[in-house]
Amino acid sequence: MKESFSQRSRIYHEALPKLLSLIDGEWDPVLRMASFSSLLFHACEWVSWCGFYRREGRELVVGPYVGKPACVRIPFNRGVCGDAASRGKPCIVSDVHAFDEHIACDPESRSELVIPVFGLDGEIEGVLDLDSMELAAFSAEDAAVLTQWIETVFPRGGVAIRK
Ligand code: SME
């Protein structure tokens, strides 16, 4: 049975301090992305893939992630990742099969949430991508919580994830 958002909120609330303690004093963005992905993946059983794509010119290139092997390069304006990156806003897809632009790395994936990561100048540095095997696994509330996580772990001007 799907948990309520308040149950989910508690899971997020308990997981963030663990992540912050894991990366305390560590400023290497790869270390931060790897820890973020692993912690979120293992805390959230509705997540089947969790990781980062980093902007490299006109492409998004896969960074640290947890889950099945994924597409390594995505054109900047393609897919769910490209939609969030090019609009600079989270993209929540309740049913990936109904989203024409979806790039299927795992045929079992059913829904997806992608959140942009910004640099100091407001440029997109990359995205956080979450997949789920459940339909409609993500809401605007998940996007809001994880946007705050990103702003905490990758402060603009503090930790740049772009290569
Ligand atoms: N589905 C994504 C591609 C990346 S994977 O989900 C890991 C997209 O449409 O951009």
Backbone and ligand atoms as CSV (ligand in chain L), in Angstrom:
chain,resi,resn,atom,element,x,y,z
A,1,MET,N,N,0.839,-1.196,0.000
A,1,MET,CA,C,0.000,0.000,0.000
A,1,MET,C,C,0.876,1.250,0.000
A,2,LYS,N,N,0.436,2.258,-0.743
A,2,LYS,CA,C,1.241,3.480,-0.815
A,2,LYS,C,C,1.159,4.249,0.512
A,3,GLU,N,N,2.326,4.718,0.983
A,3,GLU,CA,C,2.348,5.470,2.238
A,3,GLU,C,C,1.782,6.868,2.021
A,4,SER,N,N,1.298,7.503,3.132
A,4,SER,CA,C,0.791,8.871,3.022
A,4,SER,C,C,1.986,9.810,2.923
A,5,PHE,N,N,1.710,11.086,2.528
A,5,PHE,CA,C,2.863,11.981,2.449
A,5,PHE,C,C,3.442,12.253,3.826
A,6,SER,N,N,2.630,12.194,4.890
A,6,SER,CA,C,3.223,12.467,6.214
A,6,SER,C,C,4.184,11.340,6.614
A,7,GLN,N,N,3.890,10.089,6.223
A,7,GLN,CA,C,4.854,9.000,6.490
A,7,GLN,C,C,6.129,9.236,5.687
A,8,ARG,N,N,5.912,9.644,4.434
A,8,ARG,CA,C,7.036,9.890,3.543
A,8,ARG,C,C,7.863,11.068,4.055
A,9,SER,N,N,7.162,12.065,4.535
A,9,SER,CA,C,7.822,13.252,5.045
A,9,SER,C,C,8.734,12.884,6.219
A,10,ARG,N,N,8.262,11.949,7.051
A,10,ARG,CA,C,9.098,11.513,8.187
A,10,ARG,C,C,10.360,10.806,7.680
A,11,ILE,N,N,10.198,10.005,6.637
A,11,ILE,CA,C,11.366,9.307,6.072
A,11,ILE,C,C,12.381,10.335,5.568
A,12,TYR,N,N,11.892,11.345,4.836
A,12,TYR,CA,C,12.805,12.395,4.342
A,12,TYR,C,C,13.454,13.119,5.514
A,13,HIS,N,N,12.626,13.417,6.527
A,13,HIS,CA,C,13.097,14.199,7.670
A,13,HIS,C,C,14.205,13.457,8.423
A,14,GLU,N,N,14.071,12.122,8.513
A,14,GLU,CA,C,15.094,11.342,9.229
A,14,GLU,C,C,16.328,11.121,8.362
A,15,ALA,N,N,16.147,11.115,7.050
A,15,ALA,CA,C,17.278,10.795,6.164
A,15,ALA,C,C,18.231,11.976,5.963
A,16,LEU,N,N,17.703,13.204,5.934
A,16,LEU,CA,C,18.575,14.346,5.613
A,16,LEU,C,C,19.731,14.514,6.612
A,17,PRO,N,N,19.477,14.442,7.943
A,17,PRO,CA,C,20.616,14.581,8.863
A,17,PRO,C,C,21.681,13.500,8.656
A,18,LYS,N,N,21.237,12.290,8.262
A,18,LYS,CA,C,22.219,11.212,8.010
A,18,LYS,C,C,23.107,11.599,6.841
A,19,LEU,N,N,22.480,12.159,5.800
A,19,LEU,CA,C,23.255,12.591,4.635
A,19,LEU,C,C,24.217,13.712,5.036
A,20,LEU,N,N,23.718,14.665,5.801
A,20,LEU,CA,C,24.562,15.809,6.173
A,20,LEU,C,C,25.728,15.358,7.046
A,21,SER,N,N,25.489,14.345,7.871
A,21,SER,CA,C,26.610,13.891,8.699
A,21,SER,C,C,27.623,13.111,7.851
A,22,LEU,N,N,27.120,12.402,6.842
A,22,LEU,CA,C,28.018,11.644,5.948
A,22,LEU,C,C,28.954,12.567,5.158
A,23,ILE,N,N,28.465,13.730,4.787
A,23,ILE,CA,C,29.258,14.616,3.908
A,23,ILE,C,C,29.865,15.802,4.668
A,24,ASP,N,N,29.717,15.789,5.985
A,24,ASP,CA,C,30.182,16.931,6.789
A,24,ASP,C,C,31.654,17.244,6.493
A,25,GLY,N,N,31.931,18.469,6.086
A,25,GLY,CA,C,33.314,18.892,5.823
A,25,GLY,C,C,33.865,18.397,4.495
A,26,GLU,N,N,33.058,17.712,3.723
A,26,GLU,CA,C,33.497,17.156,2.430
A,26,GLU,C,C,32.875,17.983,1.314
A,27,TRP,N,N,33.692,18.537,0.437
A,27,TRP,CA,C,33.183,19.467,-0.575
A,27,TRP,C,C,33.335,18.949,-2.001
A,28,ASP,N,N,33.834,17.721,-2.132
A,28,ASP,CA,C,33.970,17.144,-3.478
A,28,ASP,C,C,32.562,16.829,-4.007
A,29,PRO,N,N,32.174,17.394,-5.160
A,29,PRO,CA,C,30.804,17.188,-5.634
A,29,PRO,C,C,30.474,15.732,-5.969
A,30,VAL,N,N,31.477,14.961,-6.404
A,30,VAL,CA,C,31.215,13.544,-6.731
A,30,VAL,C,C,30.873,12.785,-5.456
A,31,LEU,N,N,31.636,13.064,-4.412
A,31,LEU,CA,C,31.376,12.439,-3.100
A,31,LEU,C,C,29.971,12.820,-2.621
A,32,ARG,N,N,29.604,14.068,-2.805
A,32,ARG,CA,C,28.274,14.519,-2.353
A,32,ARG,C,C,27.159,13.879,-3.181
A,33,MET,N,N,27.342,13.844,-4.512
A,33,MET,CA,C,26.304,13.236,-5.369
A,33,MET,C,C,26.161,11.742,-5.067
A,34,ALA,N,N,27.298,11.059,-4.858
A,34,ALA,CA,C,27.262,9.609,-4.581
A,34,ALA,C,C,26.547,9.347,-3.255
A,35,SER,N,N,26.863,10.144,-2.241
A,35,SER,CA,C,26.244,9.937,-0.920
A,35,SER,C,C,24.752,10.261,-0.969
A,36,PHE,N,N,24.403,11.347,-1.649
A,36,PHE,CA,C,23.000,11.772,-1.820
A,36,PHE,C,C,22.207,10.639,-2.474
A,37,SER,N,N,22.748,10.093,-3.566
A,37,SER,CA,C,22.027,9.063,-4.328
A,37,SER,C,C,21.837,7.799,-3.504
A,38,SER,N,N,22.908,7.372,-2.839
A,38,SER,CA,C,22.831,6.120,-2.089
A,38,SER,C,C,21.860,6.258,-0.910
A,39,LEU,N,N,21.979,7.386,-0.192
A,39,LEU,CA,C,21.120,7.565,0.967
A,39,LEU,C,C,19.642,7.632,0.592
A,40,LEU,N,N,19.361,8.396,-0.467
A,40,LEU,CA,C,17.956,8.548,-0.891
A,40,LEU,C,C,17.398,7.212,-1.404
A,41,PHE,N,N,18.196,6.532,-2.213
A,41,PHE,CA,C,17.760,5.254,-2.779
A,41,PHE,C,C,17.406,4.259,-1.669
A,42,HIS,N,N,18.254,4.171,-0.658
A,42,HIS,CA,C,18.021,3.170,0.390
A,42,HIS,C,C,16.967,3.600,1.406
A,43,ALA,N,N,16.754,4.914,1.529
A,43,ALA,CA,C,15.718,5.387,2.474
A,43,ALA,C,C,14.316,5.259,1.877
A,44,CYS,N,N,14.219,5.374,0.545
A,44,CYS,CA,C,12.902,5.491,-0.112
A,44,CYS,C,C,12.620,4.246,-0.940
A,45,GLU,N,N,11.781,3.368,-0.402
A,45,GLU,CA,C,11.608,2.102,-1.119
A,45,GLU,C,C,10.804,2.257,-2.408
A,46,TRP,N,N,10.165,3.428,-2.620
A,46,TRP,CA,C,9.425,3.663,-3.864
A,46,TRP,C,C,10.354,4.126,-4.997
A,47,VAL,N,N,11.645,4.319,-4.680
A,47,VAL,CA,C,12.597,4.791,-5.703
A,47,VAL,C,C,13.371,3.602,-6.272
A,48,SER,N,N,13.365,3.458,-7.600
A,48,SER,CA,C,14.077,2.341,-8.224
A,48,SER,C,C,15.394,2.769,-8.882
A,49,TRP,N,N,15.564,4.072,-9.059
A,49,TRP,CA,C,16.818,4.609,-9.624
A,49,TRP,C,C,16.946,6.024,-9.100
A,50,CYS,N,N,18.164,6.368,-8.707
A,50,CYS,CA,C,18.375,7.713,-8.162
A,50,CYS,C,C,19.775,8.169,-8.531
A,51,GLY,N,N,19.878,9.310,-9.171
A,51,GLY,CA,C,21.220,9.777,-9.514
A,51,GLY,C,C,21.216,11.128,-10.189
A,52,PHE,N,N,22.389,11.526,-10.633
A,52,PHE,CA,C,22.589,12.853,-11.197
A,52,PHE,C,C,23.039,12.769,-12.647
A,53,TYR,N,N,22.604,13.745,-13.429
A,53,TYR,CA,C,23.185,14.007,-14.748
A,53,TYR,C,C,23.803,15.398,-14.665
A,54,ARG,N,N,25.016,15.522,-15.205
A,54,ARG,CA,C,25.715,16.813,-15.163
A,54,ARG,C,C,25.779,17.421,-16.554
A,55,ARG,N,N,25.623,18.705,-16.599
A,55,ARG,CA,C,25.639,19.384,-17.891
A,55,ARG,C,C,27.066,19.454,-18.442
A,56,GLU,N,N,27.170,19.067,-19.695
A,56,GLU,CA,C,28.451,19.178,-20.403
A,56,GLU,C,C,28.096,19.713,-21.777
A,57,GLY,N,N,28.250,21.007,-21.984
A,57,GLY,CA,C,27.857,21.615,-23.256
A,57,GLY,C,C,26.368,21.436,-23.490
A,58,ARG,N,N,26.011,20.841,-24.635
A,58,ARG,CA,C,24.598,20.646,-24.975
A,58,ARG,C,C,24.092,19.262,-24.574
A,59,GLU,N,N,24.813,18.621,-23.654
A,59,GLU,CA,C,24.387,17.284,-23.214
A,59,GLU,C,C,24.295,17.219,-21.696
A,60,LEU,N,N,23.515,16.232,-21.228
A,60,LEU,CA,C,23.517,15.854,-19.812
A,60,LEU,C,C,24.230,14.503,-19.756
A,61,VAL,N,N,25.272,14.429,-18.932
A,61,VAL,CA,C,26.113,13.229,-18.871
A,61,VAL,C,C,25.936,12.599,-17.495
A,62,VAL,N,N,25.751,11.283,-17.492
A,62,VAL,CA,C,25.417,10.632,-16.215
A,62,VAL,C,C,26.554,10.790,-15.206
A,63,GLY,N,N,26.161,11.021,-13.959
A,63,GLY,CA,C,27.114,11.142,-12.847
A,63,GLY,C,C,26.850,10.018,-11.860
A,64,PRO,N,N,27.184,10.215,-10.595
A,64,PRO,CA,C,26.948,9.167,-9.601
A,64,PRO,C,C,25.465,8.791,-9.522
A,65,TYR,N,N,25.201,7.490,-9.460
A,65,TYR,CA,C,23.816,7.029,-9.339
A,65,TYR,C,C,23.761,5.675,-8.670
A,66,VAL,N,N,22.552,5.296,-8.229
A,66,VAL,CA,C,22.297,3.967,-7.678
A,66,VAL,C,C,21.102,3.407,-8.434
A,67,GLY,N,N,21.253,2.220,-8.969
A,67,GLY,CA,C,20.179,1.596,-9.738
A,67,GLY,C,C,20.768,0.858,-10.930
A,68,LYS,N,N,19.877,0.382,-11.801
A,68,LYS,CA,C,20.353,-0.358,-12.975
A,68,LYS,C,C,21.151,0.559,-13.888
A,69,PRO,N,N,22.026,-0.017,-14.740
A,69,PRO,CA,C,22.787,0.813,-15.684
A,69,PRO,C,C,21.849,1.711,-16.483
A,70,ALA,N,N,22.263,2.977,-16.662
A,70,ALA,CA,C,21.375,3.969,-17.287
A,70,ALA,C,C,22.016,4.564,-18.532
A,71,CYS,N,N,21.184,5.274,-19.333
A,71,CYS,CA,C,21.674,5.999,-20.508
A,71,CYS,C,C,22.779,6.946,-20.037
A,72,VAL,N,N,23.869,7.012,-20.791
A,72,VAL,CA,C,24.993,7.819,-20.305
A,72,VAL,C,C,24.949,9.275,-20.771
A,73,ARG,N,N,24.410,9.527,-21.977
A,73,ARG,CA,C,24.356,10.905,-22.479
A,73,ARG,C,C,22.945,11.209,-22.982
A,74,ILE,N,N,22.425,12.357,-22.587
A,74,ILE,CA,C,21.086,12.778,-23.005
A,74,ILE,C,C,21.214,14.180,-23.593
A,75,PRO,N,N,20.719,14.427,-24.812
A,75,PRO,CA,C,20.740,15.792,-25.321
A,75,PRO,C,C,20.031,16.723,-24.340
A,76,PHE,N,N,20.548,17.950,-24.206
A,76,PHE,CA,C,20.092,18.867,-23.159
A,76,PHE,C,C,18.580,19.081,-23.149
A,77,ASN,N,N,17.928,18.995,-24.322
A,77,ASN,CA,C,16.484,19.277,-24.363
A,77,ASN,C,C,15.645,18.027,-24.628
A,78,ARG,N,N,16.222,16.829,-24.372
A,78,ARG,CA,C,15.464,15.601,-24.613
A,78,ARG,C,C,15.119,14.889,-23.311
A,79,GLY,N,N,14.034,14.102,-23.376
A,79,GLY,CA,C,13.666,13.268,-22.237
A,79,GLY,C,C,13.083,14.074,-21.086
A,80,VAL,N,N,12.762,13.368,-20.028
A,80,VAL,CA,C,12.237,14.027,-18.828
A,80,VAL,C,C,13.349,14.889,-18.220
A,81,CYS,N,N,14.577,14.353,-18.253
A,81,CYS,CA,C,15.720,15.118,-17.725
A,81,CYS,C,C,15.886,16.413,-18.500
A,82,GLY,N,N,15.821,16.303,-19.829
A,82,GLY,CA,C,15.987,17.483,-20.669
A,82,GLY,C,C,14.862,18.489,-20.473
A,83,ASP,N,N,13.662,18.000,-20.207
A,83,ASP,CA,C,12.531,18.894,-19.975
A,83,ASP,C,C,12.791,19.750,-18.729
A,84,ALA,N,N,13.210,19.088,-17.631
A,84,ALA,CA,C,13.484,19.835,-16.391
A,84,ALA,C,C,14.675,20.770,-16.581
A,85,ALA,N,N,15.700,20.289,-17.294
A,85,ALA,CA,C,16.909,21.109,-17.477
A,85,ALA,C,C,16.608,22.324,-18.345
A,86,SER,N,N,15.865,22.127,-19.432
A,86,SER,CA,C,15.672,23.259,-20.347
A,86,SER,C,C,14.646,24.260,-19.798
A,87,ARG,N,N,13.700,23.799,-18.959
A,87,ARG,CA,C,12.733,24.742,-18.374
A,87,ARG,C,C,13.204,25.313,-17.041
A,88,GLY,N,N,14.216,24.656,-16.424
A,88,GLY,CA,C,14.709,25.119,-15.121
A,88,GLY,C,C,13.690,24.916,-14.022
A,89,LYS,N,N,12.833,23.881,-14.202
A,89,LYS,CA,C,11.781,23.595,-13.200
A,89,LYS,C,C,11.692,22.082,-13.017
A,90,PRO,N,N,11.244,21.620,-11.824
A,90,PRO,CA,C,11.068,20.180,-11.651
A,90,PRO,C,C,10.078,19.615,-12.675
A,91,CYS,N,N,10.302,18.403,-13.116
A,91,CYS,CA,C,9.369,17.729,-14.029
A,91,CYS,C,C,8.886,16.458,-13.330
A,92,ILE,N,N,7.570,16.394,-13.113
A,92,ILE,CA,C,6.957,15.226,-12.467
A,92,ILE,C,C,6.152,14.498,-13.530
A,93,VAL,N,N,6.515,13.241,-13.783
A,93,VAL,CA,C,5.789,12.463,-14.790
A,93,VAL,C,C,5.139,11.270,-14.089
A,94,SER,N,N,3.792,11.291,-14.051
A,94,SER,CA,C,3.056,10.243,-13.329
A,94,SER,C,C,3.064,8.915,-14.077
A,95,ASP,N,N,3.083,9.006,-15.417
A,95,ASP,CA,C,3.083,7.788,-16.234
A,95,ASP,C,C,4.044,8.019,-17.398
A,96,VAL,N,N,5.216,7.415,-17.297
A,96,VAL,CA,C,6.239,7.696,-18.320
A,96,VAL,C,C,5.799,7.223,-19.715
A,97,HIS,N,N,4.905,6.229,-19.768
A,97,HIS,CA,C,4.465,5.740,-21.081
A,97,HIS,C,C,3.565,6.752,-21.787
A,98,ALA,N,N,3.030,7.689,-21.014
A,98,ALA,CA,C,2.171,8.722,-21.611
A,98,ALA,C,C,2.956,10.003,-21.909
A,99,PHE,N,N,4.252,9.981,-21.661
A,99,PHE,CA,C,5.096,11.172,-21.886
A,99,PHE,C,C,5.954,10.876,-23.106
A,100,ASP,N,N,5.595,11.490,-24.241
A,100,ASP,CA,C,6.230,11.146,-25.518
A,100,ASP,C,C,7.746,11.210,-25.483
A,101,GLU,N,N,8.260,12.212,-24.789
A,101,GLU,CA,C,9.700,12.463,-24.806
A,101,GLU,C,C,10.501,11.535,-23.887
A,102,HIS,N,N,9.790,10.723,-23.097
A,102,HIS,CA,C,10.511,9.907,-22.106
A,102,HIS,C,C,11.559,9.008,-22.763
A,103,ILE,N,N,12.751,8.972,-22.184
A,103,ILE,CA,C,13.812,8.080,-22.660
A,103,ILE,C,C,13.837,6.891,-21.703
A,104,ALA,N,N,13.520,5.707,-22.226
A,104,ALA,CA,C,13.399,4.525,-21.358
A,104,ALA,C,C,14.752,3.850,-21.173
A,105,CYS,N,N,15.348,4.052,-19.989
A,105,CYS,CA,C,16.586,3.329,-19.658
A,105,CYS,C,C,16.208,1.975,-19.080
A,106,ASP,N,N,15.112,1.946,-18.309
A,106,ASP,CA,C,14.631,0.706,-17.695
A,106,ASP,C,C,13.163,0.551,-18.093
A,107,PRO,N,N,12.819,-0.484,-18.863
A,107,PRO,CA,C,11.429,-0.639,-19.311
A,107,PRO,C,C,10.433,-0.795,-18.164
A,108,GLU,N,N,10.933,-1.165,-16.979
A,108,GLU,CA,C,10.016,-1.336,-15.835
A,108,GLU,C,C,9.695,-0.028,-15.116
A,109,SER,N,N,10.392,1.047,-15.473
A,109,SER,CA,C,10.123,2.325,-14.822
A,109,SER,C,C,8.733,2.820,-15.221
A,110,ARG,N,N,7.976,3.361,-14.245
A,110,ARG,CA,C,6.602,3.811,-14.511
A,110,ARG,C,C,6.401,5.304,-14.299
A,111,SER,N,N,7.156,5.879,-13.333
A,111,SER,CA,C,7.009,7.323,-13.105
A,111,SER,C,C,8.368,7.907,-12.750
A,112,GLU,N,N,8.440,9.227,-12.829
A,112,GLU,CA,C,9.755,9.864,-12.728
A,112,GLU,C,C,9.638,11.275,-12.164
A,113,LEU,N,N,10.674,11.687,-11.443
A,113,LEU,CA,C,10.786,13.065,-10.947
A,113,LEU,C,C,12.190,13.555,-11.257
A,114,VAL,N,N,12.281,14.701,-11.923
A,114,VAL,CA,C,13.591,15.290,-12.223
A,114,VAL,C,C,13.608,16.721,-11.695
A,115,ILE,N,N,14.681,17.051,-10.973
A,115,ILE,CA,C,14.810,18.386,-10.356
A,115,ILE,C,C,16.108,19.027,-10.833
A,116,PRO,N,N,16.037,20.262,-11.342
A,116,PRO,CA,C,17.269,20.904,-11.813
A,116,PRO,C,C,18.190,21.320,-10.665
A,117,VAL,N,N,19.480,21.324,-10.952
A,117,VAL,CA,C,20.482,21.811,-9.997
A,117,VAL,C,C,21.117,23.059,-10.635
A,118,PHE,N,N,21.084,24.176,-9.881
A,118,PHE,CA,C,21.568,25.457,-10.426
A,118,PHE,C,C,22.936,25.820,-9.879
A,119,GLY,N,N,23.692,26.569,-10.694
A,119,GLY,CA,C,24.949,27.145,-10.230
A,119,GLY,C,C,24.726,28.558,-9.735
A,120,LEU,N,N,25.816,29.197,-9.330
A,120,LEU,CA,C,25.749,30.526,-8.735
A,120,LEU,C,C,25.116,31.540,-9.680
A,121,ASP,N,N,25.423,31.409,-10.971
A,121,ASP,CA,C,24.936,32.369,-11.954
A,121,ASP,C,C,23.516,32.071,-12.422
A,122,GLY,N,N,22.879,31.061,-11.825
A,122,GLY,CA,C,21.516,30.696,-12.227
A,122,GLY,C,C,21.481,29.752,-13.416
A,123,GLU,N,N,22.674,29.383,-13.915
A,123,GLU,CA,C,22.743,28.419,-15.021
A,123,GLU,C,C,22.458,27.012,-14.495
A,124,ILE,N,N,21.882,26.182,-15.377
A,124,ILE,CA,C,21.641,24.784,-14.992
A,124,ILE,C,C,22.962,24.015,-15.016
A,125,GLU,N,N,23.284,23.401,-13.902
A,125,GLU,CA,C,24.511,22.599,-13.840
A,125,GLU,C,C,24.231,21.124,-14.063
A,126,GLY,N,N,22.985,20.727,-13.903
A,126,GLY,CA,C,22.638,19.321,-14.065
A,126,GLY,C,C,21.284,19.071,-13.455
A,127,VAL,N,N,20.969,17.792,-13.245
A,127,VAL,CA,C,19.669,17.433,-12.667
A,127,VAL,C,C,19.823,16.258,-11.706
A,128,LEU,N,N,18.887,16.192,-10.763
A,128,LEU,CA,C,18.684,14.990,-9.949
A,128,LEU,C,C,17.534,14.231,-10.598
A,129,ASP,N,N,17.715,12.945,-10.831
A,129,ASP,CA,C,16.687,12.134,-11.496
A,129,ASP,C,C,16.283,10.970,-10.591
A,130,LEU,N,N,14.981,10.832,-10.366
A,130,LEU,CA,C,14.455,9.691,-9.601
A,130,LEU,C,C,13.457,8.928,-10.459
A,131,ASP,N,N,13.574,7.617,-10.470
A,131,ASP,CA,C,12.603,6.765,-11.168
A,131,ASP,C,C,11.882,5.895,-10.144
A,132,SER,N,N,10.682,5.458,-10.509
A,132,SER,CA,C,9.951,4.517,-9.662
A,132,SER,C,C,9.252,3.485,-10.531
A,133,MET,N,N,9.075,2.302,-9.984
A,133,MET,CA,C,8.309,1.267,-10.696
A,133,MET,C,C,6.819,1.394,-10.385
A,134,GLU,N,N,6.459,2.343,-9.506
A,134,GLU,CA,C,5.041,2.609,-9.198
A,134,GLU,C,C,4.552,3.751,-10.074
A,135,LEU,N,N,3.312,3.659,-10.513
A,135,LEU,CA,C,2.694,4.790,-11.224
A,135,LEU,C,C,2.512,5.945,-10.246
A,136,ALA,N,N,2.676,7.162,-10.723
A,136,ALA,CA,C,2.421,8.377,-9.917
A,136,ALA,C,C,3.095,8.335,-8.550
A,137,ALA,N,N,4.349,7.917,-8.532
A,137,ALA,CA,C,5.048,7.798,-7.243
A,137,ALA,C,C,5.441,9.143,-6.658
A,138,PHE,N,N,5.502,10.190,-7.490
A,138,PHE,CA,C,6.034,11.469,-7.015
A,138,PHE,C,C,5.008,12.598,-7.152
A,139,SER,N,N,5.055,13.507,-6.160
A,139,SER,CA,C,4.135,14.646,-6.164
A,139,SER,C,C,4.944,15.939,-6.080
A,140,ALA,N,N,4.213,17.054,-6.121
A,140,ALA,CA,C,4.867,18.360,-5.950
A,140,ALA,C,C,5.499,18.449,-4.563
A,141,GLU,N,N,4.946,17.716,-3.591
A,141,GLU,CA,C,5.534,17.749,-2.239
A,141,GLU,C,C,6.910,17.085,-2.221
A,142,ASP,N,N,7.033,15.943,-2.935
A,142,ASP,CA,C,8.358,15.306,-3.040
A,142,ASP,C,C,9.339,16.275,-3.701
A,143,ALA,N,N,8.859,16.922,-4.772
A,143,ALA,CA,C,9.736,17.852,-5.504
A,143,ALA,C,C,10.189,18.987,-4.597
A,144,ALA,N,N,9.279,19.490,-3.756
A,144,ALA,CA,C,9.634,20.613,-2.871
A,144,ALA,C,C,10.671,20.177,-1.835
A,145,VAL,N,N,10.462,19.005,-1.229
A,145,VAL,CA,C,11.420,18.527,-0.221
A,145,VAL,C,C,12.797,18.308,-0.853
A,146,LEU,N,N,12.809,17.659,-2.010
A,146,LEU,CA,C,14.107,17.323,-2.606
A,146,LEU,C,C,14.793,18.545,-3.218
A,147,THR,N,N,14.018,19.552,-3.593
A,147,THR,CA,C,14.627,20.819,-4.025
A,147,THR,C,C,15.384,21.426,-2.842
A,148,GLN,N,N,14.797,21.331,-1.652
A,148,GLN,CA,C,15.491,21.849,-0.454
A,148,GLN,C,C,16.755,21.042,-0.155
A,149,TRP,N,N,16.667,19.726,-0.329
A,149,TRP,CA,C,17.865,18.892,-0.128
A,149,TRP,C,C,18.974,19.364,-1.072
A,150,ILE,N,N,18.613,19.585,-2.326
A,150,ILE,CA,C,19.627,19.998,-3.314
A,150,ILE,C,C,20.226,21.338,-2.912
A,151,GLU,N,N,19.362,22.270,-2.478
A,151,GLU,CA,C,19.875,23.596,-2.113
A,151,GLU,C,C,20.785,23.520,-0.884
A,152,THR,N,N,20.546,22.515,-0.025
A,152,THR,CA,C,21.381,22.345,1.166
A,152,THR,C,C,22.713,21.663,0.832
A,153,VAL,N,N,22.644,20.642,0.005
A,153,VAL,CA,C,23.843,19.830,-0.254
A,153,VAL,C,C,24.723,20.445,-1.358
A,154,PHE,N,N,24.084,21.156,-2.278
A,154,PHE,CA,C,24.837,21.804,-3.371
A,154,PHE,C,C,24.543,23.303,-3.360
A,155,PRO,N,N,24.979,24.008,-2.290
A,155,PRO,CA,C,24.666,25.441,-2.204
A,155,PRO,C,C,25.264,26.183,-3.405
A,156,ARG,N,N,24.465,27.075,-3.973
A,156,ARG,CA,C,24.941,27.847,-5.134
A,156,ARG,C,C,26.183,28.631,-4.735
A,157,GLY,N,N,27.231,28.484,-5.515
A,157,GLY,CA,C,28.476,29.173,-5.184
A,157,GLY,C,C,29.320,28.387,-4.191
A,158,GLY,N,N,28.761,27.295,-3.641
A,158,GLY,CA,C,29.500,26.490,-2.660
A,158,GLY,C,C,29.999,25.175,-3.241
A,159,VAL,N,N,29.126,24.489,-3.956
A,159,VAL,CA,C,29.500,23.191,-4.555
A,159,VAL,C,C,28.938,23.137,-5.979
A,160,ALA,N,N,29.816,23.185,-6.955
A,160,ALA,CA,C,29.383,23.114,-8.358
A,160,ALA,C,C,29.428,21.670,-8.827
A,161,ILE,N,N,28.326,21.198,-9.428
A,161,ILE,CA,C,28.336,19.791,-9.880
A,161,ILE,C,C,28.740,19.671,-11.347
A,162,ARG,N,N,28.747,20.808,-12.057
A,162,ARG,CA,C,29.053,20.766,-13.493
A,162,ARG,C,C,30.509,20.401,-13.710
A,163,LYS,N,N,30.768,19.611,-14.767
A,163,LYS,CA,C,32.161,19.201,-15.019
A,163,LYS,C,C,32.964,20.332,-15.640
L,1,SME,N1,N,14.079,8.620,-18.247
L,1,SME,C1,C,15.060,9.663,-18.345
L,1,SME,C2,C,16.399,9.125,-18.752
L,1,SME,C3,C,17.289,8.802,-17.620
L,1,SME,S1,S,16.849,7.442,-16.755
L,1,SME,O1,O,15.502,7.511,-16.250
L,1,SME,C4,C,17.933,7.033,-15.581
L,1,SME,C5,C,14.576,10.735,-19.316
L,1,SME,O2,O,13.563,10.549,-19.986
L,1,SME,O3,O,15.238,11.773,-19.396
